[in-house]
């Protein structure tokens, strides 16, 4: 089963055979792949920036770690955030557009 992951740093799609290894890197920017920012549980709005309550605290979110709860997030990356922001801005402008 192939796993697909979007790099948190450059947005390049990565593919892994069974799991993301501790020392795997993005082929585009050489950033570590097994990091908090590539995990499904990563969320800046919650305590320790992790929605998994049993996970140990990881201070460096952009460097590889040995978290047992790591689960690759399916989409996202820098482009997805920018696209979502642009779509929300366009919707707000359309809503408040003067006739």
Sine and cosine of phi, psi and omega as CSV:
sin_phi,cos_phi,sin_psi,cos_psi,sin_omega,cos_omega
0.00,0.00,0.81,-0.58,-0.02,-1.00
-1.00,0.00,0.69,-0.72,0.07,-1.00
-0.97,-0.25,0.70,-0.71,0.06,-1.00
-0.93,-0.37,0.62,-0.78,-0.06,-1.00
-0.59,-0.80,0.67,-0.74,0.06,-1.00
-0.99,-0.16,0.81,-0.59,-0.03,-1.00
-0.89,0.46,0.76,-0.66,0.01,-1.00
-0.91,0.41,-0.43,0.90,-0.14,-0.99
-1.00,-0.01,-0.76,0.65,-0.10,-1.00
-0.92,-0.40,-0.21,0.98,0.02,-1.00
1.00,0.09,0.04,1.00,0.00,-1.00
-0.96,0.29,0.63,-0.78,0.03,-1.00
-0.98,0.18,0.72,-0.69,0.05,-1.00
-0.89,-0.45,0.49,-0.87,0.03,-1.00
-0.78,-0.63,0.71,-0.71,-0.02,-1.00
-0.81,-0.59,0.54,-0.84,-0.07,-1.00
-0.92,0.38,-0.87,0.48,-0.03,-1.00
-0.87,-0.49,-0.67,0.74,-0.04,-1.00
-0.47,-0.89,0.25,-0.97,0.07,-1.00
-1.00,0.06,0.87,-0.49,0.00,-1.00
-0.97,0.26,0.37,-0.93,-0.02,-1.00
-0.86,0.50,-0.57,0.82,-0.06,-1.00
-0.96,-0.28,0.22,0.98,0.04,-1.00
-0.93,0.36,0.54,-0.84,-0.02,-1.00
-0.79,-0.62,0.35,-0.94,0.11,-0.99
-0.96,0.29,0.76,-0.65,0.01,-1.00
-0.94,0.34,-0.32,0.95,-0.02,-1.00
-0.99,0.12,-0.73,0.68,-0.10,-0.99
-0.85,-0.53,-0.02,1.00,0.02,-1.00
0.92,0.39,0.31,0.95,0.09,-1.00
-0.97,0.26,0.50,-0.87,0.06,-1.00
-0.88,0.47,0.57,-0.82,-0.02,-1.00
-1.00,-0.09,-0.58,0.82,-0.04,-1.00
-1.00,0.05,0.94,0.34,-0.05,-1.00
-0.78,-0.63,0.33,-0.95,-0.01,-1.00
-0.84,0.54,-0.66,0.75,-0.07,-1.00
-0.93,0.36,-0.20,0.98,0.10,-1.00
-0.98,-0.21,0.12,0.99,-0.09,-1.00
-0.99,-0.13,0.56,-0.83,0.04,-1.00
-0.87,0.49,-0.50,0.87,-0.05,-1.00
-1.00,0.09,-0.15,0.99,-0.03,-1.00
-0.92,0.38,0.79,-0.61,0.00,-1.00
-0.41,-0.91,0.90,-0.43,-0.06,-1.00
-0.93,0.38,-0.23,0.97,-0.07,-1.00
-1.00,0.02,-0.07,1.00,-0.04,-1.00
-0.91,-0.42,0.22,-0.98,-0.01,-1.00
-0.85,0.53,0.74,-0.67,-0.04,-1.00
0.88,0.48,0.22,0.98,0.01,-1.00
0.84,0.54,0.55,0.84,-0.01,-1.00
-0.60,-0.80,0.79,-0.61,0.02,-1.00
-0.99,0.15,-0.17,0.99,0.08,-1.00
-1.00,0.09,0.94,-0.35,-0.13,-0.99
-0.95,0.32,-0.36,0.93,-0.03,-1.00
-1.00,-0.05,-0.13,0.99,-0.03,-1.00
-0.94,0.33,0.58,-0.82,0.07,-1.00
-0.95,0.32,0.44,-0.90,0.00,-1.00
-0.93,0.36,0.76,-0.65,0.07,-1.00
-0.89,-0.45,0.86,-0.51,-0.06,-1.00
-0.98,0.19,-0.68,0.73,-0.05,-1.00
-0.99,-0.13,0.99,-0.16,-0.12,-0.99
-0.97,0.25,-0.24,0.97,-0.04,-1.00
-0.96,-0.29,0.13,0.99,0.03,-1.00
-0.89,-0.45,0.45,-0.89,-0.07,-1.00
-0.85,0.53,0.51,-0.86,0.03,-1.00
-0.58,-0.81,0.16,-0.99,-0.06,-1.00
-0.96,-0.27,0.51,0.86,-0.02,-1.00
-0.89,0.45,0.81,-0.59,0.01,-1.00
-0.97,0.25,-0.25,0.97,-0.05,-1.00
-0.99,-0.10,0.04,1.00,-0.02,-1.00
-0.83,0.56,0.80,-0.60,0.07,-1.00
-0.70,-0.71,0.89,-0.45,-0.06,-1.00
-0.84,0.54,0.73,-0.68,0.04,-1.00
-0.99,0.12,0.58,-0.81,-0.13,-0.99
-0.95,0.32,-0.73,0.69,-0.06,-1.00
-0.75,-0.66,-0.20,-0.98,0.05,-1.00
0.92,-0.40,-0.66,-0.75,-0.08,-1.00
1.00,0.03,0.06,-1.00,-0.06,-1.00
-0.87,0.49,-0.63,0.78,-0.02,-1.00
-0.90,0.44,-0.62,0.78,-0.02,-1.00
-0.90,0.44,-0.64,0.77,0.01,-1.00
-0.91,0.41,-0.68,0.73,0.01,-1.00
-0.91,0.42,-0.66,0.75,0.02,-1.00
-0.89,0.46,-0.67,0.74,0.00,-1.00
-0.91,0.42,-0.67,0.74,0.03,-1.00
-0.89,0.46,-0.69,0.72,0.01,-1.00
-0.90,0.45,-0.66,0.76,0.01,-1.00
-0.91,0.41,-0.66,0.75,0.03,-1.00
-0.91,0.41,-0.66,0.76,0.03,-1.00
-0.89,0.46,-0.70,0.71,0.01,-1.00
-0.89,0.46,-0.65,0.76,0.03,-1.00
-0.90,0.43,-0.65,0.76,0.03,-1.00
-0.92,0.39,-0.65,0.76,0.02,-1.00
-0.90,0.43,-0.65,0.76,0.02,-1.00
-0.91,0.42,-0.59,0.81,-0.02,-1.00
-0.93,0.37,-0.65,0.76,-0.08,-1.00
-0.97,-0.23,0.26,0.97,-0.02,-1.00
-0.92,0.39,0.72,-0.70,0.01,-1.00
-0.99,0.13,0.66,-0.75,-0.03,-1.00
-1.00,0.07,0.00,0.00,0.00,0.00
